């Protein structure tokens, strides 16, 4: 078992090209003559989605442009699938090509058919998506985290797998520590990776959210955010005095602020009484909070 696992990881280290290389031993027999073939034409309606597909958002305009190209040029690069049973396949890589082909109305699509277990499916799907240039930062961060947790990789190995240095990988993983509101803003392109990296350095969640709101409201540059972070951190340290707030209450306040993406105030009058204040800045903000409360 140990030897098999080592060989699999060595393949990952050579990159996605090695993983998707359909050598003679990996290709399934052709349906027409039983001989081994490099490419098969497979009915599109026999191909199901990859359940480990890490990417959920696809640019409709880019997909339409790809469909227009396929209508004229055809499929230049075949997709890759694995055979589940007779006349039933599962996509390994090529989600955009498959979706675009459906838009064009193609009935079949050229595909490499190879054997792969669930672990290899997940690894290949994640690595293929990470290597795309148009992934947003949160998609990259989540893919890195999945490679660590679900593919049993150590952080020092991850950089080699995805062709990035360890510092770059760590910068992406740190994004997952940001409050949900900031993560969503980064995912949606409202702030950049530079903004997020500046905000990560703030330990106080309330201050983090305050500066984040200024970034959105005032469209601040990364340099300006870095200045605010330095100033805010110094001010916080100079103003800090022994706090009368119970450490548990302070910790709860920080967790709630992170969860709701707002500066939450928790006041405890005695051991059994108190209040929680959740501010909102607009009707949309209120609706967002109500959704989080499932009301």
PAVOSE-194927 format. One record per residue (C-alpha): x, y, z; residue in three letters. Coordinates in Angstrom, 3 decimals, always signed. Each point is the difference from the previous one (the first is absolute). Example, Ala and Ser with C-alpha at 12.3 -4.5 7.8 and 13.67 -1.06 7.14 Angstrom:
! residues 2
PT  xx  yy  zz  residu
PT  +12.300  -4.500  +7.800  Ala;
PT  +1.370  +3.440  -0.660  Ser;
This chain:
! residues 295
PT  xx  yy  zz  residu
PT  +0.000  +0.000  +0.000  Unk;
PT  +2.773  +2.445  +0.933  Unk;
PT  +1.792  -0.646  -3.296  Unk;
PT  -3.204  +0.590  -2.006  Unk;
PT  -0.721  +3.272  +1.819  Unk;
PT  +3.535  +1.221  -0.621  Unk;
PT  -0.256  -0.667  -3.718  Unk;
PT  -3.281  +1.880  -0.221  Unk;
PT  +1.466  +3.082  +1.675  Unk;
PT  +3.059  -0.112  -2.229  Unk;
PT  -2.346  +0.306  -2.965  Unk;
PT  -1.582  +3.057  +1.585  Unk;
PT  +3.411  +1.547  +0.445  Unk;
PT  +0.567  -0.162  -3.757  Unk;
PT  -3.080  +2.195  -0.491  Unk;
PT  -3.418  -0.317  -1.591  Unk;
PT  +1.442  -0.982  -3.379  Unk;
PT  +1.427  -3.171  +1.493  Unk;
PT  -3.250  -0.739  +1.792  Unk;
PT  -2.064  +0.335  -3.160  Unk;
PT  +2.485  -1.734  -2.284  Unk;
PT  -1.903  -2.880  -1.552  Unk;
PT  +2.670  -2.576  -0.529  Unk;
PT  -0.814  -3.381  -1.492  Unk;
PT  -0.539  -1.607  +3.390  Unk;
PT  -2.433  +2.720  +1.158  Unk;
PT  -2.266  +0.137  -3.039  Unk;
PT  -3.199  -2.041  -0.147  Unk;
PT  -0.654  -2.159  -3.087  Unk;
PT  -1.737  +1.629  -2.952  Unk;
PT  -3.657  -0.946  -0.309  Unk;
PT  +0.301  -0.640  -3.715  Unk;
PT  +2.743  -2.600  -0.315  Unk;
PT  +1.228  -0.828  +3.502  Unk;
PT  +3.415  +1.509  -0.731  Unk;
PT  +1.548  +2.676  +2.148  Unk;
PT  -0.610  +3.496  -1.333  Unk;
PT  +1.146  +3.477  +1.002  Unk;
PT  -3.386  +1.695  -0.427  Unk;
PT  -3.612  -1.192  +0.017  Unk;
PT  -3.136  +1.804  -1.184  Unk;
PT  -2.426  -0.204  +2.912  Unk;
PT  -3.677  +1.034  +0.057  Unk;
PT  -0.287  +3.126  +2.140  Unk;
PT  -3.162  -1.260  +1.705  Unk;
PT  +2.003  -2.947  +1.375  Unk;
PT  +2.411  +2.274  +1.912  Unk;
PT  -0.863  +1.081  +3.534  Unk;
PT  +1.592  +2.890  +1.871  Unk;
PT  +3.071  -0.362  +2.168  Unk;
PT  -1.300  -0.045  +3.598  Unk;
PT  +3.387  +1.332  +1.168  Unk;
PT  -0.065  +2.997  -2.334  Unk;
PT  +1.346  +2.797  +2.245  Unk;
PT  -1.163  +2.788  -2.278  Unk;
PT  -3.620  +1.069  +0.275  Unk;
PT  -0.044  +3.349  -1.870  Unk;
PT  +0.491  +0.153  -3.766  Unk;
PT  +0.082  +3.243  -1.986  Unk;
PT  -2.985  -0.207  -2.371  Unk;
PT  +1.548  +2.350  -2.561  Unk;
PT  +3.252  -1.988  -0.083  Unk;
PT  -2.024  -3.217  -0.296  Unk;
PT  -1.943  +1.440  -2.949  Unk;
PT  +3.237  +1.084  -1.689  Unk;
PT  +1.390  -3.503  +0.447  Unk;
PT  -3.215  -1.463  -1.445  Unk;
PT  +0.309  +2.288  -3.046  Unk;
PT  +3.597  -1.143  -0.470  Unk;
PT  -1.002  -3.673  +0.250  Unk;
PT  -2.753  +0.551  -2.564  Unk;
PT  +2.638  +1.179  -2.482  Unk;
PT  +3.145  -1.910  +0.985  Unk;
PT  -1.398  -3.046  +1.780  Unk;
PT  +1.509  -1.445  +3.193  Unk;
PT  +3.763  +0.588  -0.214  Unk;
PT  +0.876  -1.569  +3.362  Unk;
PT  -2.018  -3.102  +0.994  Unk;
PT  -1.524  -0.222  +3.441  Unk;
PT  +1.017  -2.773  +2.417  Unk;
PT  -2.483  -2.423  +1.567  Unk;
PT  -0.076  -3.276  +1.870  Unk;
PT  -2.360  -2.881  -0.799  Unk;
PT  -2.458  -0.820  +2.776  Unk;
PT  -1.860  -2.749  -1.852  Unk;
PT  -1.149  -0.804  -3.506  Unk;
PT  -1.156  +3.230  -1.689  Unk;
PT  +0.588  +2.009  +3.194  Unk;
PT  +2.933  +2.346  +0.548  Unk;
PT  +1.096  +2.602  +2.553  Unk;
PT  +1.869  +3.171  -0.880  Unk;
PT  +3.562  +0.344  +1.298  Unk;
PT  +1.029  +3.234  -1.712  Unk;
PT  -1.453  +2.310  -2.640  Unk;
PT  -3.149  +1.370  +1.676  Unk;
PT  -0.022  +3.201  -2.082  Unk;
PT  +0.526  -1.887  -3.271  Unk;
PT  -2.833  -2.371  +0.893  Unk;
PT  -2.386  +2.828  +0.933  Unk;
PT  +0.901  +1.962  -3.137  Unk;
PT  -0.552  -3.078  -2.168  Unk;
PT  -3.477  -0.355  +1.478  Unk;
PT  -0.689  +3.640  -0.887  Unk;
PT  +0.969  -0.684  -3.610  Unk;
PT  -2.233  -3.065  -0.070  Unk;
PT  +2.695  -2.625  -0.611  Unk;
PT  -1.143  -3.579  +0.549  Unk;
PT  +3.469  -1.504  +0.510  Unk;
PT  +3.329  +1.304  +1.257  Unk;
PT  +3.581  -1.304  -0.392  Unk;
PT  +1.293  -1.327  +3.307  Unk;
PT  +2.872  -1.854  +1.559  Unk;
PT  -1.382  -2.893  +2.046  Unk;
PT  +2.184  -1.056  +2.877  Unk;
PT  -0.175  -1.859  +3.258  Unk;
PT  +0.026  +2.071  +3.186  Unk;
PT  -1.184  -0.568  +3.552  Unk;
PT  -1.856  +2.591  +2.065  Unk;
PT  +3.208  +1.330  +1.573  Unk;
PT  +1.638  +0.558  -3.386  Unk;
PT  -3.191  +1.627  -1.310  Unk;
PT  +0.076  +2.538  +2.811  Unk;
PT  +3.720  +0.700  -0.368  Unk;
PT  -0.216  +0.504  -3.763  Unk;
PT  -3.094  +2.210  +0.214  Unk;
PT  +1.604  +2.208  +2.654  Unk;
PT  +3.369  +0.318  -1.718  Unk;
PT  -1.523  +0.712  -3.412  Unk;
PT  -2.092  +2.801  +1.461  Unk;
PT  +2.877  +1.467  +2.024  Unk;
PT  +2.086  +0.261  -3.168  Unk;
PT  -2.631  +2.138  -1.731  Unk;
PT  +0.851  +3.705  -0.167  Unk;
PT  -3.543  +1.302  +0.551  Unk;
PT  -0.750  -1.575  +3.384  Unk;
PT  -0.844  +2.451  +2.737  Unk;
PT  +2.168  +0.016  +3.125  Unk;
PT  -2.585  -1.739  +2.202  Unk;
PT  -0.399  -2.852  -2.481  Unk;
PT  +3.771  -0.490  +0.039  Unk;
PT  +0.117  +0.139  +3.806  Unk;
PT  -2.812  -2.534  +0.394  Unk;
PT  +1.612  -2.310  -2.551  Unk;
PT  +3.300  +0.163  +1.890  Unk;
PT  -1.822  -0.811  +3.225  Unk;
PT  -1.763  -2.964  -1.601  Unk;
PT  +3.298  -1.367  -1.303  Unk;
PT  +1.367  +0.183  +3.536  Unk;
PT  -2.979  -1.506  +1.790  Unk;
PT  -1.586  -2.352  -2.532  Unk;
PT  +3.060  -1.151  -1.942  Unk;
PT  +2.116  -0.532  +3.100  Unk;
PT  +2.748  +2.400  -1.060  Unk;
PT  +2.272  +1.894  +2.349  Unk;
PT  +0.422  +3.741  -0.455  Unk;
PT  +3.669  -0.339  -0.936  Unk;
PT  -1.030  -2.382  -2.803  Unk;
PT  -2.799  +2.169  -1.338  Unk;
PT  +2.237  +2.588  -1.671  Unk;
PT  +1.705  -2.695  -2.066  Unk;
PT  -3.346  -1.458  -1.044  Unk;
PT  -1.371  +3.286  -1.334  Unk;
PT  +3.265  +1.595  -1.177  Unk;
PT  -0.049  +2.863  +2.512  Unk;
PT  +2.452  +0.963  +2.726  Unk;
PT  -0.986  -0.619  +3.600  Unk;
PT  -0.467  +3.708  +0.793  Unk;
PT  -2.533  +0.413  -2.811  Unk;
PT  -1.918  -3.065  +1.121  Unk;
PT  -0.036  +1.204  +3.594  Unk;
PT  -1.285  +3.444  -1.033  Unk;
PT  -2.991  -1.640  -1.678  Unk;
PT  -0.709  -2.326  +2.932  Unk;
PT  +0.002  +2.951  +2.407  Unk;
PT  -2.941  +1.483  -1.922  Unk;
PT  -2.184  -2.703  +1.530  Unk;
PT  +0.482  +1.640  +3.412  Unk;
PT  -1.722  +3.193  -1.148  Unk;
PT  -3.608  +0.687  +1.090  Unk;
PT  -2.628  -1.355  -2.444  Unk;
PT  -0.984  +3.502  -1.165  Unk;
PT  +3.573  +0.767  -1.104  Unk;
PT  +0.400  -3.411  -1.626  Unk;
PT  -3.196  +0.571  -1.992  Unk;
PT  +1.180  +3.452  -1.086  Unk;
PT  +3.319  -1.439  -1.199  Unk;
PT  -1.810  -2.807  -1.814  Unk;
PT  -2.288  +2.484  -1.761  Unk;
PT  +2.852  +2.275  -1.053  Unk;
PT  -0.962  +2.951  +2.212  Unk;
PT  +3.446  -0.036  +1.616  Unk;
PT  +3.327  -1.318  -1.252  Unk;
PT  +2.430  -2.536  +1.385  Unk;
PT  +2.151  +2.968  +1.101  Unk;
PT  -2.863  +1.448  +2.041  Unk;
PT  -0.661  -3.375  +1.600  Unk;
PT  +3.655  -0.569  +0.893  Unk;
PT  +0.096  +3.385  +1.747  Unk;
PT  -3.167  -0.784  +1.950  Unk;
PT  +1.265  -3.440  +1.051  Unk;
PT  +2.746  +1.599  +2.081  Unk;
PT  -2.611  +1.522  +2.364  Unk;
PT  -0.674  -2.227  +2.989  Unk;
PT  -2.987  +1.970  +1.298  Unk;
PT  -3.071  -1.066  -2.005  Unk;
PT  -1.919  +3.208  +0.764  Unk;
PT  +2.829  +2.165  -1.330  Unk;
PT  +0.349  -2.338  -2.965  Unk;
PT  -3.672  +0.436  -0.903  Unk;
PT  +0.100  +3.768  +0.564  Unk;
PT  +2.871  +0.438  -2.476  Unk;
PT  -1.625  -2.438  -2.430  Unk;
PT  -3.175  +2.127  -0.067  Unk;
PT  +2.114  +3.098  -0.736  Unk;
PT  +1.641  -1.856  -2.885  Unk;
PT  -3.406  -0.718  -1.540  Unk;
PT  -1.598  +3.370  +0.711  Unk;
PT  +2.981  +2.141  -1.026  Unk;
PT  +1.555  -2.299  -2.649  Unk;
PT  +3.360  +0.182  +1.742  Unk;
PT  +3.265  -1.101  -1.615  Unk;
PT  +2.094  -2.813  +1.449  Unk;
PT  +2.634  +2.515  +1.157  Unk;
PT  -2.637  +2.053  +1.819  Unk;
PT  -1.314  -3.133  +1.709  Unk;
PT  +3.513  -0.903  +1.116  Unk;
PT  +0.332  +3.498  +1.509  Unk;
PT  -3.330  -0.369  +1.818  Unk;
PT  +1.053  -3.396  +1.308  Unk;
PT  +3.272  +1.406  +1.383  Unk;
PT  -1.722  +3.031  +1.527  Unk;
PT  -2.901  -1.997  +1.398  Unk;
PT  +2.240  -2.635  +1.516  Unk;
PT  +2.224  +2.625  +1.677  Unk;
PT  -3.031  +1.893  +1.317  Unk;
PT  -1.499  -3.177  +1.357  Unk;
PT  +3.217  -0.927  +1.787  Unk;
PT  +0.565  +3.470  +1.465  Unk;
PT  -3.585  +0.228  +1.211  Unk;
PT  -0.058  -3.471  +1.438  Unk;
PT  -0.451  -0.167  +3.766  Unk;
PT  -0.840  -2.877  +2.284  Unk;
PT  -3.462  -0.944  -1.213  Unk;
PT  -2.929  -0.553  +2.292  Unk;
PT  -1.670  -2.182  -2.628  Unk;
PT  -0.098  -3.652  +0.876  Unk;
PT  +2.389  -1.911  -2.319  Unk;
PT  -2.766  -2.461  -0.900  Unk;
PT  -2.371  +2.828  -0.915  Unk;
PT  +2.738  +1.669  -2.041  Unk;
PT  +0.671  -3.261  -1.837  Unk;
PT  -3.720  -0.481  -0.660  Unk;
PT  -0.269  +3.570  -1.282  Unk;
PT  +2.893  -0.597  -2.396  Unk;
PT  -1.524  -3.252  -1.320  Unk;
PT  -3.411  +1.609  -0.522  Unk;
PT  +1.549  +2.975  -1.811  Unk;
PT  +1.820  -2.393  -2.312  Unk;
PT  -3.125  -2.064  -0.644  Unk;
PT  -2.349  +2.895  -0.758  Unk;
PT  +2.532  +2.240  -1.735  Unk;
PT  -0.995  +2.856  +2.310  Unk;
PT  +1.329  +1.468  +3.226  Unk;
PT  -2.000  -1.886  +2.625  Unk;
PT  -0.223  +1.295  +3.568  Unk;
PT  -0.520  -2.421  +2.874  Unk;
PT  -0.773  +1.496  +3.425  Unk;
PT  -0.274  -2.100  +3.137  Unk;
PT  -1.746  +1.650  +2.960  Unk;
PT  +0.594  -2.958  +2.273  Unk;
PT  +0.633  -3.701  -0.399  Unk;
PT  -3.461  -0.754  -1.323  Unk;
PT  -1.125  +3.161  -1.822  Unk;
PT  +1.197  +2.168  -2.830  Unk;
PT  -0.658  +1.049  -3.570  Unk;
PT  +1.355  -0.494  -3.503  Unk;
PT  -0.137  +2.898  -2.473  Unk;
PT  +0.164  -0.732  -3.737  Unk;
PT  +0.191  +3.238  -2.036  Unk;
PT  -1.026  +0.281  -3.663  Unk;
PT  +0.656  +2.789  -2.503  Unk;
PT  -2.740  -0.572  -2.571  Unk;
PT  -3.017  -2.137  -0.852  Unk;
PT  +2.280  -2.311  -2.003  Unk;
PT  +2.341  -0.309  +2.967  Unk;
PT  -2.955  -0.811  +2.261  Unk;
PT  -1.250  -2.678  -2.413  Unk;
PT  +3.490  -1.504  -0.113  Unk;
PT  +0.055  -0.246  +3.804  Unk;
PT  -3.514  -1.477  +0.073  Unk;
PT  +1.096  -2.667  -2.481  Unk;
PT  +2.908  -0.889  +2.277  Unk;
PT  -2.457  -0.261  +2.879  Unk;
PT  -2.275  -2.141  -2.219  Unk;
PT  -2.964  +2.299  +0.668  Unk;
